[in-house]
Amino acid sequence: VIRSFQQPLIAGVYVVATVCLYFHLFHGVVSLFQTLGVSHPRHLQAVEKFGHALAAIIVIGFASVPIGVLLGVVK
């Protein structure tokens, strides 16, 4: 894995894929709450904030691996 992420093209594609994952996770969280019946406009802003936060935490975690390898933090 480390050898693969040392190649900028592979690491870049992986990071772009994690950005796509961000949007997928955000949509999934909002849809989950809508399915559970929490779709009132009063709650929408809080649900969206939670979706953004959860998706960002997961994506930052996944994207930190190839970025760390490229920066030489992970060897």
Buried (B, 14 or more C-beta within 10 A) or exposed (E): EEEEBBEEEBBEEBBEEBEEBBEEBBEEBBEEBEEEEBEEEEEBEEBBEBBBEBBEEBBEEBBBBBBBBBEEEBE
